[in-house]
Amino acid sequence: MTHQPSRNIHSTDEEVMAAHAAGTLPTGHHLVLSCQADLQPDIARKLAAYDAVGGAVIETAQAEHLSDAFIGRLMDALDDGDETTNPVAQKREAPAWMPAALAEYLDRADIELKWRSVGPGVQHAPIVTSKSGERVYLLRAAPGTKMPVHSHSGEEWTLILQGGYHVGKIGYERGDLHCENEACEHQPIIDDDGEVCISLVADQGRLRFRNPLLKLFQLVTRI
Amino acid sequence: MQASVKTETTYMPTSKSDHLATVTGLPRRGAVDAELMVRIARDRDRAALADLVIHYAPRLKGWLINRGEISETAEDLVQDTMLKVWHKADRFDPDKASFSTWVYRLTRNCWFDHKRKHDRLQPTSPEIMQTLADHAVDGVDLEYEQLEAAAAVNEALADLPPDTKSMLQMSFFEGLSHSQIAVRTGLPLGTVKSRIRAPLKRLQARLEPYRGVYK
């Protein structure tokens, strides 16, 4: 990579990696980081090292008392056959740009991506919308598209899965994780190199557009 | 954390197994677990499963209780995890991760599954992560020698001063953020961060020789 992303998670945030291992990251951010590990072996290696710490901590963790019937119940259940695998989940053919963690999530949660247009050259496919306002979605944008100037009501993580974009002079490409704080207004411009840009986004709350017309548009598109 | 001492579970088995809760200390744990997993995968050996359950089930239950689950739910999830250990034993690959790491990820996965299925009214996060532990088990392509790597992890942890071990415990077992650990310990946040960061960096360096070629 020839550019220097403003905040690329893998080089700086041990606490984020530890939270991923501990299972305490917000769910959308957990998924995005797992997907980044599929694209960047260095991230995979670090997450694996943190999981190894988690396992080693479990080895010596304080034991909680189990109910007396626990092992009898477990041993009886061994004869019930393998009910631990969800037979409903259908394996779909994953496109080349999709990280394995995302494909597997979509399979197991039985989600079919539904793309819809949210503006000229831009399509949106929701994955998760929680009651707390946390959202995970895919964005697909044509080369050269200027995304609207916007900010967020929470921290936004964007993982580039295909193509790339620039924010000012900073470029992001496949495998880069672009993090923006809620206070920061930004305008990604999709690289005009002929390749459609696809990104996986985890954020909280609605986008905040500078343009009042887009605020109106937002009511219609629900982005 | 009690890295260098012999540990004992609070659990005594009641049926279909006469195995008592004799548990080795950390340094031998990885080798013992790997042997038990071979017996489970190859011989369908229930006593071997019981041995793993005796050591890990009470500790995994503790992890789940620290994530806010009640005792009954935590036991149900540990049971689901151990059923996966039984049914998927042939998928355990000691070249990719130690058993403790594998079973920890399975537990995290079961917990995410549970949240997705049952906690829909919770304001945060029910939907997403049920796949990740399974994915991580199969997908993380670490090609290091399991026993040596596990030993490296354990040595790295065993060498730590008690207060640092305790902080790792708070982070990974109790799920506390660095800020919460700072409040708990009364130490400045920067001190907490640096004390946790240093051993993890050393650990990554120690694991480096066991790293193979990524796909």
HADDOCK unambig.tbl for C-alpha pairs under 7 A between the chains (distance, minus, plus):
assign (segid A and resid 14 and name CA) (segid B and resid 197 and name CA) 6.68 0.50 0.50
assign (segid A and resid 22 and name CA) (segid B and resid 172 and name CA) 4.84 0.50 0.50
assign (segid A and resid 22 and name CA) (segid B and resid 173 and name CA) 6.98 0.50 0.50
assign (segid A and resid 22 and name CA) (segid B and resid 175 and name CA) 5.71 0.50 0.50
assign (segid A and resid 23 and name CA) (segid B and resid 108 and name CA) 6.77 0.50 0.50
assign (segid A and resid 24 and name CA) (segid B and resid 175 and name CA) 6.25 0.50 0.50
assign (segid A and resid 26 and name CA) (segid B and resid 125 and name CA) 6.40 0.50 0.50
assign (segid A and resid 27 and name CA) (segid B and resid 125 and name CA) 5.21 0.50 0.50
assign (segid A and resid 27 and name CA) (segid B and resid 128 and name CA) 5.61 0.50 0.50
assign (segid A and resid 27 and name CA) (segid B and resid 129 and name CA) 5.94 0.50 0.50
assign (segid A and resid 28 and name CA) (segid B and resid 128 and name CA) 6.64 0.50 0.50
assign (segid A and resid 31 and name CA) (segid B and resid 129 and name CA) 6.35 0.50 0.50
assign (segid A and resid 41 and name CA) (segid B and resid 214 and name CA) 6.60 0.50 0.50
assign (segid A and resid 44 and name CA) (segid B and resid 140 and name CA) 6.21 0.50 0.50
assign (segid A and resid 45 and name CA) (segid B and resid 142 and name CA) 6.93 0.50 0.50
assign (segid A and resid 48 and name CA) (segid B and resid 140 and name CA) 6.98 0.50 0.50
assign (segid A and resid 49 and name CA) (segid B and resid 204 and name CA) 6.23 0.50 0.50
assign (segid A and resid 51 and name CA) (segid B and resid 101 and name CA) 6.07 0.50 0.50
assign (segid A and resid 52 and name CA) (segid B and resid 101 and name CA) 5.21 0.50 0.50
assign (segid A and resid 53 and name CA) (segid B and resid 153 and name CA) 6.97 0.50 0.50
assign (segid A and resid 54 and name CA) (segid B and resid 101 and name CA) 6.74 0.50 0.50
assign (segid A and resid 54 and name CA) (segid B and resid 172 and name CA) 5.63 0.50 0.50
assign (segid A and resid 55 and name CA) (segid B and resid 100 and name CA) 4.51 0.50 0.50
assign (segid A and resid 55 and name CA) (segid B and resid 101 and name CA) 4.06 0.50 0.50
assign (segid A and resid 55 and name CA) (segid B and resid 104 and name CA) 5.59 0.50 0.50
assign (segid A and resid 56 and name CA) (segid B and resid 100 and name CA) 6.43 0.50 0.50
assign (segid A and resid 56 and name CA) (segid B and resid 154 and name CA) 6.73 0.50 0.50
assign (segid A and resid 57 and name CA) (segid B and resid 169 and name CA) 6.34 0.50 0.50
assign (segid A and resid 57 and name CA) (segid B and resid 173 and name CA) 6.89 0.50 0.50
assign (segid A and resid 58 and name CA) (segid B and resid 59 and name CA) 6.16 0.50 0.50
assign (segid A and resid 58 and name CA) (segid B and resid 60 and name CA) 6.91 0.50 0.50
assign (segid A and resid 59 and name CA) (segid B and resid 26 and name CA) 6.94 0.50 0.50
assign (segid A and resid 59 and name CA) (segid B and resid 100 and name CA) 6.53 0.50 0.50
assign (segid A and resid 60 and name CA) (segid B and resid 1 and name CA) 6.20 0.50 0.50
assign (segid A and resid 60 and name CA) (segid B and resid 2 and name CA) 5.94 0.50 0.50
assign (segid A and resid 60 and name CA) (segid B and resid 3 and name CA) 6.16 0.50 0.50
assign (segid A and resid 61 and name CA) (segid B and resid 1 and name CA) 6.23 0.50 0.50
assign (segid A and resid 61 and name CA) (segid B and resid 59 and name CA) 5.80 0.50 0.50
assign (segid A and resid 62 and name CA) (segid B and resid 59 and name CA) 6.06 0.50 0.50
assign (segid A and resid 63 and name CA) (segid B and resid 9 and name CA) 5.85 0.50 0.50
assign (segid A and resid 63 and name CA) (segid B and resid 10 and name CA) 6.53 0.50 0.50
assign (segid A and resid 63 and name CA) (segid B and resid 58 and name CA) 4.76 0.50 0.50
assign (segid A and resid 63 and name CA) (segid B and resid 59 and name CA) 4.51 0.50 0.50
assign (segid A and resid 63 and name CA) (segid B and resid 62 and name CA) 6.38 0.50 0.50
assign (segid A and resid 64 and name CA) (segid B and resid 58 and name CA) 4.69 0.50 0.50
assign (segid A and resid 64 and name CA) (segid B and resid 59 and name CA) 5.97 0.50 0.50
assign (segid A and resid 64 and name CA) (segid B and resid 61 and name CA) 6.22 0.50 0.50
assign (segid A and resid 64 and name CA) (segid B and resid 62 and name CA) 5.20 0.50 0.50
assign (segid A and resid 65 and name CA) (segid B and resid 10 and name CA) 5.55 0.50 0.50
assign (segid A and resid 65 and name CA) (segid B and resid 11 and name CA) 6.21 0.50 0.50
assign (segid A and resid 65 and name CA) (segid B and resid 58 and name CA) 6.05 0.50 0.50
assign (segid A and resid 66 and name CA) (segid B and resid 11 and name CA) 5.99 0.50 0.50
assign (segid A and resid 66 and name CA) (segid B and resid 58 and name CA) 6.02 0.50 0.50
assign (segid A and resid 68 and name CA) (segid B and resid 14 and name CA) 6.71 0.50 0.50
assign (segid A and resid 71 and name CA) (segid B and resid 13 and name CA) 6.25 0.50 0.50
assign (segid A and resid 71 and name CA) (segid B and resid 14 and name CA) 6.87 0.50 0.50
assign (segid A and resid 71 and name CA) (segid B and resid 15 and name CA) 6.96 0.50 0.50
assign (segid A and resid 72 and name CA) (segid B and resid 14 and name CA) 6.59 0.50 0.50
assign (segid A and resid 72 and name CA) (segid B and resid 15 and name CA) 5.30 0.50 0.50
assign (segid A and resid 72 and name CA) (segid B and resid 16 and name CA) 6.84 0.50 0.50
assign (segid A and resid 74 and name CA) (segid B and resid 79 and name CA) 6.17 0.50 0.50
assign (segid A and resid 78 and name CA) (segid B and resid 83 and name CA) 6.68 0.50 0.50
assign (segid A and resid 82 and name CA) (segid B and resid 87 and name CA) 6.09 0.50 0.50
assign (segid A and resid 84 and name CA) (segid B and resid 84 and name CA) 6.23 0.50 0.50
assign (segid A and resid 101 and name CA) (segid B and resid 132 and name CA) 6.58 0.50 0.50
assign (segid A and resid 101 and name CA) (segid B and resid 135 and name CA) 6.08 0.50 0.50
assign (segid A and resid 104 and name CA) (segid B and resid 131 and name CA) 6.37 0.50 0.50
assign (segid A and resid 105 and name CA) (segid B and resid 131 and name CA) 5.18 0.50 0.50
assign (segid A and resid 108 and name CA) (segid B and resid 131 and name CA) 6.79 0.50 0.50
assign (segid A and resid 128 and name CA) (segid B and resid 127 and name CA) 6.61 0.50 0.50
assign (segid A and resid 130 and name CA) (segid B and resid 124 and name CA) 6.57 0.50 0.50
assign (segid A and resid 130 and name CA) (segid B and resid 125 and name CA) 6.39 0.50 0.50
assign (segid A and resid 131 and name CA) (segid B and resid 123 and name CA) 5.37 0.50 0.50
assign (segid A and resid 131 and name CA) (segid B and resid 124 and name CA) 6.78 0.50 0.50
assign (segid A and resid 132 and name CA) (segid B and resid 123 and name CA) 4.95 0.50 0.50
assign (segid A and resid 132 and name CA) (segid B and resid 124 and name CA) 5.43 0.50 0.50
